[in-house]
Amino acid sequence: MAATSGVHADSTMEIQIVHSRSGDIITTLGDLHAKSTVGDIKKAFFKEKSKYYPDRQSFRTEPRGKVIKDTETLESLGIKNGGKLYFKDLGPQVGWTTVFLTEYAGPLVIYLAFYTRPALIYGAEAATLPYAKVVNIAAGCWTFHYAKRLLETIFVHRFSHATMPIRNIFKNSLYYWGFAAFVAYFVNHPLYTPPAYGDIQVYGGLAVFALSELGNFSIHLALRSLRPPGTKERKIPYATSNPFTWLFSLVSCPNYTYEVLSWIAFSVMTQCLPAALFTLAGFYQMAVWAKGKHHNYRKEFSNYPRSRKPIVPFLF
C-alpha cells in the first residue's frame, strides 16, 4: 500500500544538498529512505565531501531556517523524493573538552604567575614586600575555582554537542585569559590596598564565595544525572534532596546564578574594580545564555514550570 508521501515506505529516495547562501546544488544523495535521519544524511554527505565531517555540518529545510536535529527523519520533515536540504559549513571544529580545558587552564596559570612571581611583573623589589592576608585568600579562591572547573570538565560535564567552532577557542581564551591578567595585576600589586571594612568584608565575602562554589558544583552534579552517558537526552531539571538545588524552583540556570554570586563575593572580598568588571561582563554573558536555555526549555516542554526566571529569581 502506498505511503502518504506518494512512495512506498521502504522505497529509496534521493535529495539535493543545496548551499544555504549561494543556492547552488552541492550534490545529490541517493539510497535514502523516509526513515533516514539527518544523522544518516550527514554520514552520507561526508562520504562524498570528506572535508565536511558530520560535526562540521548543519542542515535546514529553508536557507535561513532553524537548524535540524540529527534525530529528525526525512519523513518527519516532510521531505519527499527529489526534495532539498540546505547545508551550512560550521567551519573547523574542536571538542568541547579541549575548549574548556584551554579556557580554564589559562586563567589558573596566569593568575598564579602574578601571585608567585611578582618580581617578574612588578620588579625585583616587589618580591621582598609581604602580601596582605586577603591577597593570599584571593589566590586560594581563584585557584580553587579554576581547578574545580578543570576537574568538572573532565569528570562531571556531559555535553549535548561534541564540538564547537575552533575559532571560539581563541575568542573565549582571550576573554578568560585577558581578565585573569587584568584582575591578577591589581590584586597582587605591591600597592594594593586591603578592603575598607577589614576582616568582616574579607571573611564575609569568602563565606559567600565558598557557599556559591558548592552550590554551583551541586547544580552541575544534578544536571549530569539528567543525561545518561553517550546520549543527548534532555529533561526538565528539578530540585533534589540537596538544599543547593532548591534554586531550581526559581530559575532555569541556577549554575549561572551561583557562578555570578561567586564573583560578586570575590569582588567584595578583594574590593577590586577589575574583579567587579569581570563579574559584570560574566553576568551579561551568562544572562544571555540563561535566557536562551530558558526559552528552549519552555518551547520543548509544555509542562515546564512557568514561575521560573532565567537567572535572577523573580526578576530575570
C-alpha positions as CSV (number, residue, x, y, z in Angstrom):
1,M,0.0,0.0,0.0
2,A,1.4,3.4,-0.9
3,A,2.6,5.8,1.8
4,T,1.1,9.3,2.0
5,S,4.2,10.7,0.5
6,G,3.4,9.1,-2.7
7,V,6.2,6.5,-2.5
8,H,6.4,3.2,-0.7
9,A,7.6,3.4,2.9
10,D,10.6,1.3,2.0
11,S,11.3,2.9,-1.4
12,T,14.7,4.6,-1.9
13,M,14.9,8.3,-2.2
14,E,17.3,10.9,-3.3
15,I,17.6,14.5,-2.1
16,Q,19.6,17.5,-3.2
17,I,22.0,19.2,-0.8
18,V,21.9,23.0,-1.5
19,H,24.3,25.6,-0.2
20,S,22.3,27.8,2.1
21,R,24.0,31.1,1.0
22,S,24.6,30.7,-2.7
23,G,21.7,28.4,-3.5
24,D,24.0,26.2,-5.6
25,I,23.4,22.5,-5.6
26,I,26.4,20.8,-3.9
27,T,25.5,17.2,-4.5
28,T,22.6,14.8,-4.7
29,L,22.4,12.0,-2.1
30,G,20.7,8.7,-3.1
31,D,19.9,5.4,-1.4
32,L,18.0,7.2,1.4
33,H,14.6,6.3,2.9
34,A,11.7,8.1,4.5
35,K,13.1,7.0,7.9
36,S,16.6,8.2,7.2
37,T,17.7,10.7,9.8
38,V,19.7,13.9,9.4
39,G,22.5,12.0,11.2
40,D,22.4,9.4,8.3
41,I,22.4,12.2,5.8
42,K,25.5,13.8,7.5
43,K,27.3,10.5,7.2
44,A,26.3,10.1,3.5
45,F,27.4,13.7,2.7
46,F,30.7,13.1,4.4
47,K,31.4,10.1,2.2
48,E,31.0,12.4,-0.9
49,K,32.6,15.5,0.6
50,S,35.2,14.3,3.1
51,K,36.1,17.9,4.0
52,Y,32.8,18.2,5.8
53,Y,32.9,15.7,8.7
54,P,29.5,15.4,10.5
55,D,30.2,17.7,13.4
56,R,31.0,20.4,10.8
57,Q,27.7,20.1,9.0
58,S,24.5,22.0,9.7
59,F,21.2,21.4,7.8
60,R,18.0,23.4,7.4
61,T,14.8,22.9,5.4
62,E,15.0,26.6,4.4
63,P,18.0,28.7,3.6
64,R,17.6,30.7,6.8
65,G,15.5,28.3,8.7
66,K,16.1,26.5,12.0
67,V,18.9,24.0,12.4
68,I,17.5,20.5,12.2
69,K,18.4,18.0,14.9
70,D,20.3,14.8,13.9
71,T,17.3,12.7,15.1
72,E,14.8,14.2,12.7
73,T,13.8,11.9,9.8
74,L,13.1,12.9,6.2
75,E,9.5,11.8,6.8
76,S,9.1,13.9,9.9
77,L,10.4,16.9,8.0
78,G,8.0,16.4,5.1
79,I,10.8,15.9,2.6
80,K,9.9,13.7,-0.4
81,N,11.9,12.1,-3.1
82,G,13.8,14.8,-5.0
83,G,13.5,17.3,-2.1
84,K,16.1,19.7,-0.8
85,L,18.1,20.3,2.4
86,Y,20.1,23.4,2.8
87,F,23.7,23.0,4.1
88,K,25.9,25.4,6.1
89,D,29.5,24.8,6.9
90,L,30.1,25.4,10.6
91,G,33.9,25.6,10.0
92,P,36.7,23.5,11.6
93,Q,35.6,22.1,14.9
94,V,37.3,21.3,18.2
95,G,36.0,19.2,21.1
96,W,34.2,20.9,24.0
97,T,36.5,19.3,26.5
98,T,39.6,20.7,24.7
99,V,38.0,24.2,24.6
100,F,37.1,24.2,28.3
101,L,40.5,22.8,29.4
102,T,42.2,25.6,27.4
103,E,39.9,28.3,28.6
104,Y,40.3,27.3,32.3
105,A,43.9,26.3,32.5
106,G,45.0,29.7,31.2
107,P,43.5,31.8,33.9
108,L,44.8,29.5,36.6
109,V,48.4,29.7,35.2
110,I,48.3,33.4,34.6
111,Y,46.9,34.4,38.0
112,L,49.4,32.2,39.8
113,A,52.2,33.7,37.7
114,F,51.3,37.1,39.1
115,Y,50.9,35.8,42.6
116,T,54.1,33.6,42.8
117,R,56.4,35.6,40.6
118,P,55.8,39.3,41.5
119,A,59.4,40.2,40.7
120,L,58.8,39.3,37.0
121,I,55.8,41.6,36.8
122,Y,56.4,44.5,39.2
123,G,60.1,44.5,39.6
124,A,62.7,42.9,41.9
125,E,61.6,45.0,44.9
126,A,58.1,43.6,44.8
127,A,59.3,40.1,45.8
128,T,60.5,41.5,49.2
129,L,57.2,43.0,50.2
130,P,54.7,40.9,52.2
131,Y,51.2,40.2,50.8
132,A,48.1,41.3,52.7
133,K,46.1,38.4,54.1
134,V,43.3,39.0,51.6
135,V,45.7,38.6,48.7
136,N,46.6,35.1,49.8
137,I,42.9,34.3,50.3
138,A,42.1,35.6,46.9
139,A,44.8,33.5,45.3
140,G,43.3,30.4,47.0
141,C,39.8,31.3,45.8
142,W,40.9,31.9,42.3
143,T,42.9,28.6,42.2
144,F,40.1,26.6,43.7
145,H,37.5,28.0,41.2
146,Y,39.5,27.2,38.1
147,A,40.8,23.9,39.4
148,K,37.2,22.9,40.1
149,R,36.3,23.9,36.6
150,L,39.0,21.8,35.1
151,L,38.0,18.8,37.2
152,E,34.4,19.2,36.3
153,T,35.2,19.4,32.6
154,I,37.0,16.0,32.9
155,F,34.8,14.1,35.3
156,V,31.3,15.8,35.6
157,H,30.1,17.6,32.4
158,R,28.2,15.7,29.7
159,F,27.9,17.8,26.6
160,S,24.9,17.8,24.2
161,H,27.2,18.7,21.3
162,A,30.6,17.0,20.8
163,T,32.3,20.0,19.2
164,M,32.3,23.8,18.7
165,P,33.9,26.0,16.0
166,I,37.6,26.2,16.5
167,R,37.5,30.0,16.3
168,N,35.7,30.1,19.6
169,I,38.7,28.7,21.4
170,F,40.6,31.8,20.6
171,K,37.7,34.2,21.3
172,N,36.9,32.6,24.6
173,S,40.5,32.2,25.7
174,L,41.1,35.9,25.0
175,Y,38.2,36.7,27.3
176,Y,39.2,34.4,30.2
177,W,43.0,34.9,29.9
178,G,42.7,38.7,29.5
179,F,40.5,39.2,32.5
180,A,42.7,36.8,34.5
181,A,45.7,39.1,33.8
182,F,43.7,42.2,34.5
183,V,42.4,41.1,37.9
184,A,45.7,39.4,38.9
185,Y,47.7,42.5,38.1
186,F,45.7,44.7,40.5
187,V,45.0,42.2,43.3
188,N,48.7,41.2,43.6
189,H,50.1,44.6,43.0
190,P,52.6,45.9,45.7
191,L,50.4,49.0,46.1
192,Y,47.2,47.0,46.5
193,T,45.0,48.3,49.4
194,P,43.1,45.8,51.5
195,P,39.2,46.2,51.8
196,A,37.9,49.2,53.8
197,Y,36.0,47.0,56.3
198,G,38.8,44.7,57.1
199,D,38.2,41.1,58.2
200,I,34.4,41.4,58.2
201,Q,34.4,42.2,54.5
202,V,37.1,39.7,53.7
203,Y,35.6,36.7,55.6
204,G,32.1,37.6,54.7
205,G,33.0,37.6,51.0
206,L,34.9,34.4,51.5
207,A,31.9,32.6,53.1
208,V,29.6,33.6,50.3
209,F,32.2,32.6,47.7
210,A,32.6,29.1,49.3
211,L,28.8,28.5,49.5
212,S,28.3,29.7,45.9
213,E,31.0,27.4,44.6
214,L,29.4,24.5,46.5
215,G,26.1,25.5,45.0
216,N,27.5,25.6,41.5
217,F,29.0,22.2,41.9
218,S,25.8,20.8,43.3
219,I,23.9,22.0,40.2
220,H,26.4,20.5,37.8
221,L,26.0,17.1,39.5
222,A,22.2,17.4,39.3
223,L,22.4,18.3,35.6
224,R,24.8,15.4,35.0
225,S,22.3,12.9,36.4
226,L,19.7,14.0,33.8
227,R,21.7,12.9,30.8
228,P,22.7,9.2,30.5
229,P,26.3,8.7,29.2
230,G,26.6,8.8,25.4
231,T,23.2,10.4,24.9
232,K,21.8,13.9,24.1
233,E,18.6,13.3,26.2
234,R,17.1,16.4,27.7
235,K,14.8,16.5,30.8
236,I,13.4,19.2,33.0
237,P,15.7,19.7,35.9
238,Y,14.1,19.8,39.4
239,A,15.4,20.3,42.9
240,T,16.7,17.2,44.7
241,S,17.3,16.5,48.4
242,N,20.4,18.7,48.2
243,P,19.4,22.1,49.5
244,F,21.6,23.9,47.0
245,T,19.5,22.6,44.2
246,W,16.3,24.2,45.6
247,L,17.2,27.2,43.5
248,F,15.8,25.2,40.5
249,S,12.3,26.2,41.8
250,L,13.1,29.9,41.0
251,V,15.5,29.9,38.0
252,S,16.2,27.7,34.9
253,C,20.0,28.1,35.2
254,P,21.0,28.2,38.9
255,N,24.6,27.1,38.0
256,Y,24.9,30.6,36.4
257,T,23.3,32.2,39.4
258,Y,25.8,30.6,41.8
259,E,28.6,31.5,39.4
260,V,27.7,35.2,39.4
261,L,27.3,35.1,43.2
262,S,30.8,33.6,43.5
263,W,32.4,36.5,41.6
264,I,30.3,39.1,43.4
265,A,31.7,37.7,46.6
266,F,35.2,37.7,45.2
267,S,34.8,41.4,44.1
268,V,33.5,42.4,47.6
269,M,36.2,40.4,49.3
270,T,39.0,42.0,47.3
271,Q,37.4,45.4,46.8
272,C,38.9,45.3,43.4
273,L,37.3,47.2,40.5
274,P,38.8,44.9,37.8
275,A,37.2,41.9,39.6
276,A,33.9,43.8,39.6
277,L,34.2,44.5,35.8
278,F,34.9,40.8,35.3
279,T,31.8,39.9,37.3
280,L,29.7,42.4,35.3
281,A,30.9,41.0,31.9
282,G,30.4,37.4,33.1
283,F,26.9,38.2,34.3
284,Y,25.9,39.7,30.9
285,Q,27.2,36.7,29.0
286,M,25.6,34.2,31.4
287,A,22.3,36.1,31.3
288,V,22.3,35.8,27.5
289,W,23.0,32.0,27.8
290,A,20.4,31.6,30.5
291,K,17.7,33.4,28.5
292,G,18.4,31.2,25.5
293,K,18.2,28.0,27.6
294,H,15.1,29.2,29.4
295,H,13.4,29.8,26.1
296,N,14.4,26.4,24.8
297,Y,13.1,24.7,28.0
298,R,9.7,26.4,27.7
299,K,9.5,25.6,24.0
300,E,10.5,22.0,24.3
301,F,8.5,21.1,27.5
302,S,4.8,22.0,27.6
303,N,4.8,21.3,31.4
304,Y,7.9,23.5,32.1
305,P,7.3,25.5,35.4
306,R,6.1,28.9,34.4
307,S,7.2,30.6,37.6
308,R,10.9,30.2,36.8
309,K,13.1,33.0,35.6
310,P,16.3,32.5,33.5
311,I,19.0,33.5,36.1
312,V,17.8,36.1,38.7
313,P,15.0,34.9,40.9
314,F,11.7,36.8,40.5
315,L,13.3,39.3,38.1
316,F,15.0,37.9,35.0
